[in-house]
């Protein structure tokens, strides 16, 4: 019985952490849009747009991964 409880906690933590990650990445794209004329849909376009990106463009992906992992870990404990 304890195994099933722990397994359900891990599955719930994966789900909640993923949802938080997705939401923060999505909000980051809205609040900090890509520079004008930048094509971030492929690797070549991203490489050309890299000099135009600011540290603010890296903040939301970092926060999304950190918050998703933290919320999942807190849910399991």
mmCIF file of the N, C-alpha and C atoms, coordinates in Angstrom:
data_MODEL
# 
_entry.id   MODEL 
# 
loop_
_atom_site.group_PDB 
_atom_site.id 
_atom_site.type_symbol 
_atom_site.label_atom_id 
_atom_site.label_alt_id 
_atom_site.label_comp_id 
_atom_site.label_asym_id 
_atom_site.label_entity_id 
_atom_site.label_seq_id 
_atom_site.pdbx_PDB_ins_code 
_atom_site.Cartn_x 
_atom_site.Cartn_y 
_atom_site.Cartn_z 
_atom_site.occupancy 
_atom_site.B_iso_or_equiv 
_atom_site.pdbx_formal_charge 
_atom_site.auth_seq_id 
_atom_site.auth_comp_id 
_atom_site.auth_asym_id 
_atom_site.auth_atom_id 
_atom_site.pdbx_PDB_model_num 
ATOM 1   N N  . UNK A 1 1  ? 0.815  -1.197 0.000   1.00 0.00 ? 1  UNK A N  1 
ATOM 2   C CA . UNK A 1 1  ? 0.000  0.000  0.000   1.00 0.00 ? 1  UNK A CA 1 
ATOM 3   C C  . UNK A 1 1  ? 0.864  1.270  0.000   1.00 0.00 ? 1  UNK A C  1 
ATOM 4   N N  . UNK A 1 2  ? 1.947  1.211  0.772   1.00 0.00 ? 2  UNK A N  1 
ATOM 5   C CA . UNK A 1 2  ? 2.837  2.375  0.835   1.00 0.00 ? 2  UNK A CA 1 
ATOM 6   C C  . UNK A 1 2  ? 3.480  2.644  -0.529  1.00 0.00 ? 2  UNK A C  1 
ATOM 7   N N  . UNK A 1 3  ? 3.799  1.583  -1.276  1.00 0.00 ? 3  UNK A N  1 
ATOM 8   C CA . UNK A 1 3  ? 4.381  1.741  -2.602  1.00 0.00 ? 3  UNK A CA 1 
ATOM 9   C C  . UNK A 1 3  ? 3.414  2.495  -3.526  1.00 0.00 ? 3  UNK A C  1 
ATOM 10  N N  . UNK A 1 4  ? 2.154  2.144  -3.500  1.00 0.00 ? 4  UNK A N  1 
ATOM 11  C CA . UNK A 1 4  ? 1.166  2.810  -4.350  1.00 0.00 ? 4  UNK A CA 1 
ATOM 12  C C  . UNK A 1 4  ? 0.990  4.275  -3.963  1.00 0.00 ? 4  UNK A C  1 
ATOM 13  N N  . UNK A 1 5  ? 1.045  4.564  -2.690  1.00 0.00 ? 5  UNK A N  1 
ATOM 14  C CA . UNK A 1 5  ? 0.946  5.951  -2.232  1.00 0.00 ? 5  UNK A CA 1 
ATOM 15  C C  . UNK A 1 5  ? 2.136  6.765  -2.733  1.00 0.00 ? 5  UNK A C  1 
ATOM 16  N N  . UNK A 1 6  ? 3.341  6.201  -2.597  1.00 0.00 ? 6  UNK A N  1 
ATOM 17  C CA . UNK A 1 6  ? 4.532  6.902  -3.075  1.00 0.00 ? 6  UNK A CA 1 
ATOM 18  C C  . UNK A 1 6  ? 4.520  7.061  -4.587  1.00 0.00 ? 6  UNK A C  1 
ATOM 19  N N  . UNK A 1 7  ? 4.067  6.041  -5.301  1.00 0.00 ? 7  UNK A N  1 
ATOM 20  C CA . UNK A 1 7  ? 3.985  6.116  -6.750  1.00 0.00 ? 7  UNK A CA 1 
ATOM 21  C C  . UNK A 1 7  ? 2.996  7.193  -7.191  1.00 0.00 ? 7  UNK A C  1 
ATOM 22  N N  . UNK A 1 8  ? 1.874  7.279  -6.527  1.00 0.00 ? 8  UNK A N  1 
ATOM 23  C CA . UNK A 1 8  ? 0.896  8.317  -6.874  1.00 0.00 ? 8  UNK A CA 1 
ATOM 24  C C  . UNK A 1 8  ? 1.431  9.714  -6.572  1.00 0.00 ? 8  UNK A C  1 
ATOM 25  N N  . UNK A 1 9  ? 2.201  9.851  -5.508  1.00 0.00 ? 9  UNK A N  1 
ATOM 26  C CA . UNK A 1 9  ? 2.816  11.149 -5.201  1.00 0.00 ? 9  UNK A CA 1 
ATOM 27  C C  . UNK A 1 9  ? 3.806  11.568 -6.279  1.00 0.00 ? 9  UNK A C  1 
ATOM 28  N N  . UNK A 1 10 ? 4.607  10.629 -6.757  1.00 0.00 ? 10 UNK A N  1 
ATOM 29  C CA . UNK A 1 10 ? 5.595  10.934 -7.799  1.00 0.00 ? 10 UNK A CA 1 
ATOM 30  C C  . UNK A 1 10 ? 4.892  11.317 -9.097  1.00 0.00 ? 10 UNK A C  1 
ATOM 31  N N  . UNK A 1 11 ? 3.854  10.593 -9.459  1.00 0.00 ? 11 UNK A N  1 
ATOM 32  C CA . UNK A 1 11 ? 3.116  10.907 -10.682 1.00 0.00 ? 11 UNK A CA 1 
ATOM 33  C C  . UNK A 1 11 ? 2.456  12.281 -10.561 1.00 0.00 ? 11 UNK A C  1 
ATOM 34  N N  . UNK A 1 12 ? 1.866  12.571 -9.414  1.00 0.00 ? 12 UNK A N  1 
ATOM 35  C CA . UNK A 1 12 ? 1.257  13.889 -9.202  1.00 0.00 ? 12 UNK A CA 1 
ATOM 36  C C  . UNK A 1 12 ? 2.307  14.993 -9.251  1.00 0.00 ? 12 UNK A C  1 
ATOM 37  N N  . UNK A 1 13 ? 3.480  14.744 -8.682  1.00 0.00 ? 13 UNK A N  1 
ATOM 38  C CA . UNK A 1 13 ? 4.548  15.744 -8.683  1.00 0.00 ? 13 UNK A CA 1 
ATOM 39  C C  . UNK A 1 13 ? 5.043  16.010 -10.097 1.00 0.00 ? 13 UNK A C  1 
ATOM 40  N N  . UNK A 1 14 ? 5.170  14.965 -10.908 1.00 0.00 ? 14 UNK A N  1 
ATOM 41  C CA . UNK A 1 14 ? 5.573  15.155 -12.304 1.00 0.00 ? 14 UNK A CA 1 
ATOM 42  C C  . UNK A 1 14 ? 4.542  15.990 -13.058 1.00 0.00 ? 14 UNK A C  1 
ATOM 43  N N  . UNK A 1 15 ? 3.285  15.705 -12.827 1.00 0.00 ? 15 UNK A N  1 
ATOM 44  C CA . UNK A 1 15 ? 2.222  16.428 -13.507 1.00 0.00 ? 15 UNK A CA 1 
ATOM 45  C C  . UNK A 1 15 ? 2.196  17.900 -13.078 1.00 0.00 ? 15 UNK A C  1 
ATOM 46  N N  . UNK A 1 16 ? 2.209  18.163 -11.791 1.00 0.00 ? 16 UNK A N  1 
ATOM 47  C CA . UNK A 1 16 ? 2.141  19.541 -11.284 1.00 0.00 ? 16 UNK A CA 1 
ATOM 48  C C  . UNK A 1 16 ? 3.386  20.324 -11.690 1.00 0.00 ? 16 UNK A C  1 
ATOM 49  N N  . UNK A 1 17 ? 4.567  19.730 -11.565 1.00 0.00 ? 17 UNK A N  1 
ATOM 50  C CA . UNK A 1 17 ? 5.801  20.408 -11.956 1.00 0.00 ? 17 UNK A CA 1 
ATOM 51  C C  . UNK A 1 17 ? 5.812  20.745 -13.434 1.00 0.00 ? 17 UNK A C  1 
ATOM 52  N N  . UNK A 1 18 ? 5.309  19.839 -14.263 1.00 0.00 ? 18 UNK A N  1 
ATOM 53  C CA . UNK A 1 18 ? 5.255  20.094 -15.699 1.00 0.00 ? 18 UNK A CA 1 
ATOM 54  C C  . UNK A 1 18 ? 4.299  21.226 -16.035 1.00 0.00 ? 18 UNK A C  1 
ATOM 55  N N  . UNK A 1 19 ? 3.151  21.246 -15.389 1.00 0.00 ? 19 UNK A N  1 
ATOM 56  C CA . UNK A 1 19 ? 2.168  22.308 -15.640 1.00 0.00 ? 19 UNK A CA 1 
ATOM 57  C C  . UNK A 1 19 ? 2.735  23.670 -15.236 1.00 0.00 ? 19 UNK A C  1 
ATOM 58  N N  . UNK A 1 20 ? 3.391  23.743 -14.093 1.00 0.00 ? 20 UNK A N  1 
ATOM 59  C CA . UNK A 1 20 ? 3.979  25.015 -13.652 1.00 0.00 ? 20 UNK A CA 1 
ATOM 60  C C  . UNK A 1 20 ? 5.075  25.451 -14.623 1.00 0.00 ? 20 UNK A C  1 
ATOM 61  N N  . UNK A 1 21 ? 5.899  24.529 -15.057 1.00 0.00 ? 21 UNK A N  1 
ATOM 62  C CA . UNK A 1 21 ? 6.956  24.829 -16.020 1.00 0.00 ? 21 UNK A CA 1 
ATOM 63  C C  . UNK A 1 21 ? 6.361  25.375 -17.316 1.00 0.00 ? 21 UNK A C  1 
ATOM 64  N N  . UNK A 1 22 ? 5.378  24.695 -17.858 1.00 0.00 ? 22 UNK A N  1 
ATOM 65  C CA . UNK A 1 22 ? 4.760  25.119 -19.117 1.00 0.00 ? 22 UNK A CA 1 
ATOM 66  C C  . UNK A 1 22 ? 4.143  26.500 -18.975 1.00 0.00 ? 22 UNK A C  1 
ATOM 67  N N  . UNK A 1 23 ? 3.449  26.738 -17.877 1.00 0.00 ? 23 UNK A N  1 
ATOM 68  C CA . UNK A 1 23 ? 2.785  28.034 -17.678 1.00 0.00 ? 23 UNK A CA 1 
ATOM 69  C C  . UNK A 1 23 ? 3.797  29.171 -17.586 1.00 0.00 ? 23 UNK A C  1 
ATOM 70  N N  . UNK A 1 24 ? 4.875  28.966 -16.877 1.00 0.00 ? 24 UNK A N  1 
ATOM 71  C CA . UNK A 1 24 ? 5.869  30.035 -16.741 1.00 0.00 ? 24 UNK A CA 1 
ATOM 72  C C  . UNK A 1 24 ? 6.613  30.296 -18.048 1.00 0.00 ? 24 UNK A C  1 
ATOM 73  N N  . UNK A 1 25 ? 6.908  29.256 -18.816 1.00 0.00 ? 25 UNK A N  1 
ATOM 74  C CA . UNK A 1 25 ? 7.548  29.470 -20.122 1.00 0.00 ? 25 UNK A CA 1 
ATOM 75  C C  . UNK A 1 25 ? 6.589  30.222 -21.043 1.00 0.00 ? 25 UNK A C  1 
ATOM 76  N N  . UNK A 1 26 ? 5.324  29.859 -21.012 1.00 0.00 ? 26 UNK A N  1 
ATOM 77  C CA . UNK A 1 26 ? 4.316  30.532 -21.840 1.00 0.00 ? 26 UNK A CA 1 
ATOM 78  C C  . UNK A 1 26 ? 4.170  32.005 -21.436 1.00 0.00 ? 26 UNK A C  1 
ATOM 79  N N  . UNK A 1 27 ? 4.086  32.267 -20.123 1.00 0.00 ? 27 UNK A N  1 
ATOM 80  C CA . UNK A 1 27 ? 3.984  33.652 -19.654 1.00 0.00 ? 27 UNK A CA 1 
ATOM 81  C C  . UNK A 1 27 ? 5.239  34.453 -19.991 1.00 0.00 ? 27 UNK A C  1 
ATOM 82  N N  . UNK A 1 28 ? 6.393  33.824 -19.936 1.00 0.00 ? 28 UNK A N  1 
ATOM 83  C CA . UNK A 1 28 ? 7.631  34.508 -20.289 1.00 0.00 ? 28 UNK A CA 1 
ATOM 84  C C  . UNK A 1 28 ? 7.637  34.948 -21.740 1.00 0.00 ? 28 UNK A C  1 
ATOM 85  N N  . UNK A 1 29 ? 7.081  34.127 -22.609 1.00 0.00 ? 29 UNK A N  1 
ATOM 86  C CA . UNK A 1 29 ? 6.994  34.505 -24.016 1.00 0.00 ? 29 UNK A CA 1 
ATOM 87  C C  . UNK A 1 29 ? 6.055  35.668 -24.254 1.00 0.00 ? 29 UNK A C  1 
ATOM 88  N N  . UNK A 1 30 ? 5.074  35.831 -23.387 1.00 0.00 ? 30 UNK A N  1 
ATOM 89  C CA . UNK A 1 30 ? 4.139  36.956 -23.509 1.00 0.00 ? 30 UNK A CA 1 
ATOM 90  C C  . UNK A 1 30 ? 4.734  38.226 -22.896 1.00 0.00 ? 30 UNK A C  1 
ATOM 91  N N  . UNK A 1 31 ? 5.299  38.117 -21.704 1.00 0.00 ? 31 UNK A N  1 
ATOM 92  C CA . UNK A 1 31 ? 5.819  39.286 -20.999 1.00 0.00 ? 31 UNK A CA 1 
ATOM 93  C C  . UNK A 1 31 ? 7.132  39.799 -21.591 1.00 0.00 ? 31 UNK A C  1 
ATOM 94  N N  . UNK A 1 32 ? 7.970  38.910 -22.112 1.00 0.00 ? 32 UNK A N  1 
ATOM 95  C CA . UNK A 1 32 ? 9.250  39.294 -22.700 1.00 0.00 ? 32 UNK A CA 1 
ATOM 96  C C  . UNK A 1 32 ? 9.287  38.717 -24.116 1.00 0.00 ? 32 UNK A C  1 
ATOM 97  N N  . UNK A 1 33 ? 8.697  39.414 -25.077 1.00 0.00 ? 33 UNK A N  1 
ATOM 98  C CA . UNK A 1 33 ? 8.634  38.858 -26.441 1.00 0.00 ? 33 UNK A CA 1 
ATOM 99  C C  . UNK A 1 33 ? 10.010 38.820 -27.096 1.00 0.00 ? 33 UNK A C  1 
ATOM 100 N N  . UNK A 1 34 ? 10.105 38.029 -28.134 1.00 0.00 ? 34 UNK A N  1 
ATOM 101 C CA . UNK A 1 34 ? 11.356 37.924 -28.893 1.00 0.00 ? 34 UNK A CA 1 
ATOM 102 C C  . UNK A 1 34 ? 11.638 39.260 -29.568 1.00 0.00 ? 34 UNK A C  1 
ATOM 103 N N  . UNK A 1 35 ? 12.908 39.577 -29.814 1.00 0.00 ? 35 UNK A N  1 
ATOM 104 C CA . UNK A 1 35 ? 13.243 40.816 -30.507 1.00 0.00 ? 35 UNK A CA 1 
ATOM 105 C C  . UNK A 1 35 ? 12.595 40.866 -31.890 1.00 0.00 ? 35 UNK A C  1 
ATOM 106 N N  . UNK A 1 36 ? 12.339 42.064 -32.370 1.00 0.00 ? 36 UNK A N  1 
ATOM 107 C CA . UNK A 1 36 ? 11.700 42.241 -33.676 1.00 0.00 ? 36 UNK A CA 1 
ATOM 108 C C  . UNK A 1 36 ? 12.563 41.623 -34.774 1.00 0.00 ? 36 UNK A C  1 
ATOM 109 N N  . UNK A 1 37 ? 11.943 40.837 -35.614 1.00 0.00 ? 37 UNK A N  1 
ATOM 110 C CA . UNK A 1 37 ? 12.641 40.217 -36.727 1.00 0.00 ? 37 UNK A CA 1 
ATOM 111 C C  . UNK A 1 37 ? 13.371 38.934 -36.388 1.00 0.00 ? 37 UNK A C  1 
ATOM 112 N N  . UNK A 1 38 ? 13.319 38.508 -35.146 1.00 0.00 ? 38 UNK A N  1 
ATOM 113 C CA . UNK A 1 38 ? 14.011 37.282 -34.739 1.00 0.00 ? 38 UNK A CA 1 
ATOM 114 C C  . UNK A 1 38 ? 13.122 36.076 -35.019 1.00 0.00 ? 38 UNK A C  1 
ATOM 115 N N  . UNK A 1 39 ? 13.696 35.054 -35.649 1.00 0.00 ? 39 UNK A N  1 
ATOM 116 C CA . UNK A 1 39 ? 12.993 33.810 -35.913 1.00 0.00 ? 39 UNK A CA 1 
ATOM 117 C C  . UNK A 1 39 ? 13.553 32.751 -34.976 1.00 0.00 ? 39 UNK A C  1 
ATOM 118 N N  . UNK A 1 40 ? 12.831 32.462 -33.900 1.00 0.00 ? 40 UNK A N  1 
ATOM 119 C CA . UNK A 1 40 ? 13.308 31.506 -32.905 1.00 0.00 ? 40 UNK A CA 1 
ATOM 120 C C  . UNK A 1 40 ? 12.724 30.115 -33.120 1.00 0.00 ? 40 UNK A C  1 
ATOM 121 N N  . UNK A 1 41 ? 12.134 29.874 -34.277 1.00 0.00 ? 41 UNK A N  1 
ATOM 122 C CA . UNK A 1 41 ? 11.480 28.593 -34.523 1.00 0.00 ? 41 UNK A CA 1 
ATOM 123 C C  . UNK A 1 41 ? 12.451 27.503 -34.981 1.00 0.00 ? 41 UNK A C  1 
ATOM 124 N N  . UNK A 1 42 ? 13.667 27.863 -35.356 1.00 0.00 ? 42 UNK A N  1 
ATOM 125 C CA . UNK A 1 42 ? 14.653 26.851 -35.764 1.00 0.00 ? 42 UNK A CA 1 
ATOM 126 C C  . UNK A 1 42 ? 16.030 27.251 -35.245 1.00 0.00 ? 42 UNK A C  1 
ATOM 127 N N  . UNK A 1 43 ? 16.969 26.331 -35.345 1.00 0.00 ? 43 UNK A N  1 
ATOM 128 C CA . UNK A 1 43 ? 18.307 26.553 -34.784 1.00 0.00 ? 43 UNK A CA 1 
ATOM 129 C C  . UNK A 1 43 ? 19.066 27.662 -35.500 1.00 0.00 ? 43 UNK A C  1 
ATOM 130 N N  . UNK A 1 44 ? 18.923 27.744 -36.807 1.00 0.00 ? 44 UNK A N  1 
ATOM 131 C CA . UNK A 1 44 ? 19.652 28.777 -37.554 1.00 0.00 ? 44 UNK A CA 1 
ATOM 132 C C  . UNK A 1 44 ? 19.139 30.171 -37.201 1.00 0.00 ? 44 UNK A C  1 
ATOM 133 N N  . UNK A 1 45 ? 17.834 30.315 -37.101 1.00 0.00 ? 45 UNK A N  1 
ATOM 134 C CA . UNK A 1 45 ? 17.257 31.604 -36.719 1.00 0.00 ? 45 UNK A CA 1 
ATOM 135 C C  . UNK A 1 45 ? 17.610 31.991 -35.295 1.00 0.00 ? 45 UNK A C  1 
ATOM 136 N N  . UNK A 1 46 ? 17.631 30.992 -34.406 1.00 0.00 ? 46 UNK A N  1 
ATOM 137 C CA . UNK A 1 46 ? 18.007 31.263 -33.018 1.00 0.00 ? 46 UNK A CA 1 
ATOM 138 C C  . UNK A 1 46 ? 19.460 31.720 -32.929 1.00 0.00 ? 46 UNK A C  1 
ATOM 139 N N  . UNK A 1 47 ? 20.330 31.092 -33.723 1.00 0.00 ? 47 UNK A N  1 
ATOM 140 C CA . UNK A 1 47 ? 21.743 31.475 -33.714 1.00 0.00 ? 47 UNK A CA 1 
ATOM 141 C C  . UNK A 1 47 ? 21.931 32.909 -34.197 1.00 0.00 ? 47 UNK A C  1 
ATOM 142 N N  . UNK A 1 48 ? 21.167 33.316 -35.195 1.00 0.00 ? 48 UNK A N  1 
ATOM 143 C CA . UNK A 1 48 ? 21.263 34.691 -35.691 1.00 0.00 ? 48 UNK A CA 1 
ATOM 144 C C  . UNK A 1 48 ? 20.693 35.691 -34.691 1.00 0.00 ? 48 UNK A C  1 
ATOM 145 N N  . UNK A 1 49 ? 19.666 35.293 -33.931 1.00 0.00 ? 49 UNK A N  1 
ATOM 146 C CA . UNK A 1 49 ? 19.022 36.200 -32.982 1.00 0.00 ? 49 UNK A CA 1 
ATOM 147 C C  . UNK A 1 49 ? 19.716 36.238 -31.627 1.00 0.00 ? 49 UNK A C  1 
ATOM 148 N N  . UNK A 1 50 ? 20.644 35.342 -31.390 1.00 0.00 ? 50 UNK A N  1 
ATOM 149 C CA . UNK A 1 50 ? 21.293 35.260 -30.079 1.00 0.00 ? 50 UNK A CA 1 
ATOM 150 C C  . UNK A 1 50 ? 21.922 36.572 -29.614 1.00 0.00 ? 50 UNK A C  1 
ATOM 151 N N  . UNK A 1 51 ? 22.604 37.340 -30.465 1.00 0.00 ? 51 UNK A N  1 
ATOM 152 C CA . UNK A 1 51 ? 23.163 38.615 -29.983 1.00 0.00 ? 51 UNK A CA 1 
ATOM 153 C C  . UNK A 1 51 ? 22.090 39.637 -29.582 1.00 0.00 ? 51 UNK A C  1 
ATOM 154 N N  . UNK A 1 52 ? 20.870 39.466 -30.067 1.00 0.00 ? 52 UNK A N  1 
ATOM 155 C CA . UNK A 1 52 ? 19.797 40.409 -29.747 1.00 0.00 ? 52 UNK A CA 1 
ATOM 156 C C  . UNK A 1 52 ? 19.102 40.102 -28.427 1.00 0.00 ? 52 UNK A C  1 
ATOM 157 N N  . UNK A 1 53 ? 19.308 38.915 -27.898 1.00 0.00 ? 53 UNK A N  1 
ATOM 158 C CA . UNK A 1 53 ? 18.626 38.514 -26.667 1.00 0.00 ? 53 UNK A CA 1 
ATOM 159 C C  . UNK A 1 53 ? 19.294 39.140 -25.445 1.00 0.00 ? 53 UNK A C  1 
ATOM 160 N N  . UNK A 1 54 ? 18.477 39.478 -24.474 1.00 0.00 ? 54 UNK A N  1 
ATOM 161 C CA . UNK A 1 54 ? 18.968 40.085 -23.233 1.00 0.00 ? 54 UNK A CA 1 
ATOM 162 C C  . UNK A 1 54 ? 18.905 39.057 -22.106 1.00 0.00 ? 54 UNK A C  1 
ATOM 163 N N  . UNK A 1 55 ? 19.507 39.361 -20.970 1.00 0.00 ? 55 UNK A N  1 
ATOM 164 C CA . UNK A 1 55 ? 19.397 38.439 -19.837 1.00 0.00 ? 55 UNK A CA 1 
ATOM 165 C C  . UNK A 1 55 ? 17.947 38.192 -19.408 1.00 0.00 ? 55 UNK A C  1 
ATOM 166 N N  . UNK A 1 56 ? 17.064 39.125 -19.669 1.00 0.00 ? 56 UNK A N  1 
ATOM 167 C CA . UNK A 1 56 ? 15.652 38.943 -19.314 1.00 0.00 ? 56 UNK A CA 1 
ATOM 168 C C  . UNK A 1 56 ? 15.035 37.784 -20.094 1.00 0.00 ? 56 UNK A C  1 
ATOM 169 N N  . UNK A 1 57 ? 15.543 37.524 -21.303 1.00 0.00 ? 57 UNK A N  1 
ATOM 170 C CA . UNK A 1 57 ? 15.031 36.405 -22.091 1.00 0.00 ? 57 UNK A CA 1 
ATOM 171 C C  . UNK A 1 57 ? 15.409 35.056 -21.479 1.00 0.00 ? 57 UNK A C  1 
ATOM 172 N N  . UNK A 1 58 ? 16.441 35.015 -20.674 1.00 0.00 ? 58 UNK A N  1 
ATOM 173 C CA . UNK A 1 58 ? 16.866 33.772 -20.018 1.00 0.00 ? 58 UNK A CA 1 
ATOM 174 C C  . UNK A 1 58 ? 16.222 33.599 -18.644 1.00 0.00 ? 58 UNK A C  1 
ATOM 175 N N  . UNK A 1 59 ? 15.672 34.666 -18.100 1.00 0.00 ? 59 UNK A N  1 
ATOM 176 C CA . UNK A 1 59 ? 15.123 34.619 -16.749 1.00 0.00 ? 59 UNK A CA 1 
ATOM 177 C C  . UNK A 1 59 ? 13.916 33.696 -16.644 1.00 0.00 ? 59 UNK A C  1 
ATOM 178 N N  . UNK A 1 60 ? 12.960 33.806 -17.553 1.00 0.00 ? 60 UNK A N  1 
ATOM 179 C CA . UNK A 1 60 ? 11.751 33.006 -17.438 1.00 0.00 ? 60 UNK A CA 1 
ATOM 180 C C  . UNK A 1 60 ? 11.996 31.513 -17.648 1.00 0.00 ? 60 UNK A C  1 
ATOM 181 N N  . UNK A 1 61 ? 12.802 31.096 -18.624 1.00 0.00 ? 61 UNK A N  1 
ATOM 182 C CA . UNK A 1 61 ? 13.084 29.651 -18.698 1.00 0.00 ? 61 UNK A CA 1 
ATOM 183 C C  . UNK A 1 61 ? 13.774 29.127 -17.437 1.00 0.00 ? 61 UNK A C  1 
ATOM 184 N N  . UNK A 1 62 ? 14.681 29.923 -16.872 1.00 0.00 ? 62 UNK A N  1 
ATOM 185 C CA . UNK A 1 62 ? 15.339 29.505 -15.635 1.00 0.00 ? 62 UNK A CA 1 
ATOM 186 C C  . UNK A 1 62 ? 14.332 29.398 -14.499 1.00 0.00 ? 62 UNK A C  1 
ATOM 187 N N  . UNK A 1 63 ? 13.488 30.421 -14.355 1.00 0.00 ? 63 UNK A N  1 
ATOM 188 C CA . UNK A 1 63 ? 12.472 30.397 -13.291 1.00 0.00 ? 63 UNK A CA 1 
ATOM 189 C C  . UNK A 1 63 ? 11.487 29.251 -13.486 1.00 0.00 ? 63 UNK A C  1 
ATOM 190 N N  . UNK A 1 64 ? 11.132 28.975 -14.732 1.00 0.00 ? 64 UNK A N  1 
ATOM 191 C CA . UNK A 1 64 ? 10.173 27.908 -15.012 1.00 0.00 ? 64 UNK A CA 1 
ATOM 192 C C  . UNK A 1 64 ? 10.732 26.551 -14.581 1.00 0.00 ? 64 UNK A C  1 
ATOM 193 N N  . UNK A 1 65 ? 11.973 26.281 -14.941 1.00 0.00 ? 65 UNK A N  1 
ATOM 194 C CA . UNK A 1 65 ? 12.558 25.002 -14.560 1.00 0.00 ? 65 UNK A CA 1 
ATOM 195 C C  . UNK A 1 65 ? 12.761 24.915 -13.049 1.00 0.00 ? 65 UNK A C  1 
ATOM 196 N N  . UNK A 1 66 ? 13.184 25.999 -12.435 1.00 0.00 ? 66 UNK A N  1 
ATOM 197 C CA . UNK A 1 66 ? 13.396 25.986 -10.990 1.00 0.00 ? 66 UNK A CA 1 
ATOM 198 C C  . UNK A 1 66 ? 12.077 25.832 -10.239 1.00 0.00 ? 66 UNK A C  1 
ATOM 199 N N  . UNK A 1 67 ? 11.055 26.589 -10.626 1.00 0.00 ? 67 UNK A N  1 
ATOM 200 C CA . UNK A 1 67 ? 9.768  26.524 -9.929  1.00 0.00 ? 67 UNK A CA 1 
ATOM 201 C C  . UNK A 1 67 ? 9.072  25.189 -10.167 1.00 0.00 ? 67 UNK A C  1 
ATOM 202 N N  . UNK A 1 68 ? 9.175  24.649 -11.372 1.00 0.00 ? 68 UNK A N  1 
ATOM 203 C CA . UNK A 1 68 ? 8.573  23.350 -11.641 1.00 0.00 ? 68 UNK A CA 1 
ATOM 204 C C  . UNK A 1 68 ? 9.215  22.245 -10.824 1.00 0.00 ? 68 UNK A C  1 
ATOM 205 N N  . UNK A 1 69 ? 10.527 22.260 -10.751 1.00 0.00 ? 69 UNK A N  1 
ATOM 206 C CA . UNK A 1 69 ? 11.241 21.257 -9.965  1.00 0.00 ? 69 UNK A CA 1 
ATOM 207 C C  . UNK A 1 69 ? 10.956 21.416 -8.478  1.00 0.00 ? 69 UNK A C  1 
ATOM 208 N N  . UNK A 1 70 ? 10.971 22.639 -7.993  1.00 0.00 ? 70 UNK A N  1 
ATOM 209 C CA . UNK A 1 70 ? 10.710 22.889 -6.581  1.00 0.00 ? 70 UNK A CA 1 
ATOM 210 C C  . UNK A 1 70 ? 9.305  22.467 -6.178  1.00 0.00 ? 70 UNK A C  1 
ATOM 211 N N  . UNK A 1 71 ? 8.318  22.810 -6.990  1.00 0.00 ? 71 UNK A N  1 
ATOM 212 C CA . UNK A 1 71 ? 6.942  22.441 -6.647  1.00 0.00 ? 71 UNK A CA 1 
ATOM 213 C C  . UNK A 1 71 ? 6.757  20.931 -6.673  1.00 0.00 ? 71 UNK A C  1 
ATOM 214 N N  . UNK A 1 72 ? 7.364  20.250 -7.631  1.00 0.00 ? 72 UNK A N  1 
ATOM 215 C CA . UNK A 1 72 ? 7.282  18.799 -7.665  1.00 0.00 ? 72 UNK A CA 1 
ATOM 216 C C  . UNK A 1 72 ? 7.944  18.162 -6.452  1.00 0.00 ? 72 UNK A C  1 
ATOM 217 N N  . UNK A 1 73 ? 9.094  18.684 -6.072  1.00 0.00 ? 73 UNK A N  1 
ATOM 218 C CA . UNK A 1 73 ? 9.791  18.142 -4.907  1.00 0.00 ? 73 UNK A CA 1 
ATOM 219 C C  . UNK A 1 73 ? 9.015  18.382 -3.613  1.00 0.00 ? 73 UNK A C  1 
ATOM 220 N N  . UNK A 1 74 ? 8.400  19.552 -3.512  1.00 0.00 ? 74 UNK A N  1 
ATOM 221 C CA . UNK A 1 74 ? 7.625  19.845 -2.314  1.00 0.00 ? 74 UNK A CA 1 
ATOM 222 C C  . UNK A 1 74 ? 6.370  18.968 -2.238  1.00 0.00 ? 74 UNK A C  1 
ATOM 223 N N  . UNK A 1 75 ? 5.815  18.642 -3.368  1.00 0.00 ? 75 UNK A N  1 
ATOM 224 C CA . UNK A 1 75 ? 4.625  17.806 -3.384  1.00 0.00 ? 75 UNK A CA 1 
ATOM 225 C C  . UNK A 1 75 ? 4.949  16.374 -2.956  1.00 0.00 ? 75 UNK A C  1 
ATOM 226 N N  . UNK A 1 76 ? 6.109  15.876 -3.322  1.00 0.00 ? 76 UNK A N  1 
ATOM 227 C CA . UNK A 1 76 ? 6.488  14.517 -2.961  1.00 0.00 ? 76 UNK A CA 1 
ATOM 228 C C  . UNK A 1 76 ? 6.790  14.402 -1.468  1.00 0.00 ? 76 UNK A C  1 
ATOM 229 N N  . UNK A 1 77 ? 7.395  15.420 -0.904  1.00 0.00 ? 77 UNK A N  1 
ATOM 230 C CA . UNK A 1 77 ? 7.782  15.366 0.514   1.00 0.00 ? 77 UNK A CA 1 
ATOM 231 C C  . UNK A 1 77 ? 6.650  15.408 1.461   1.00 0.00 ? 77 UNK A C  1 
# 
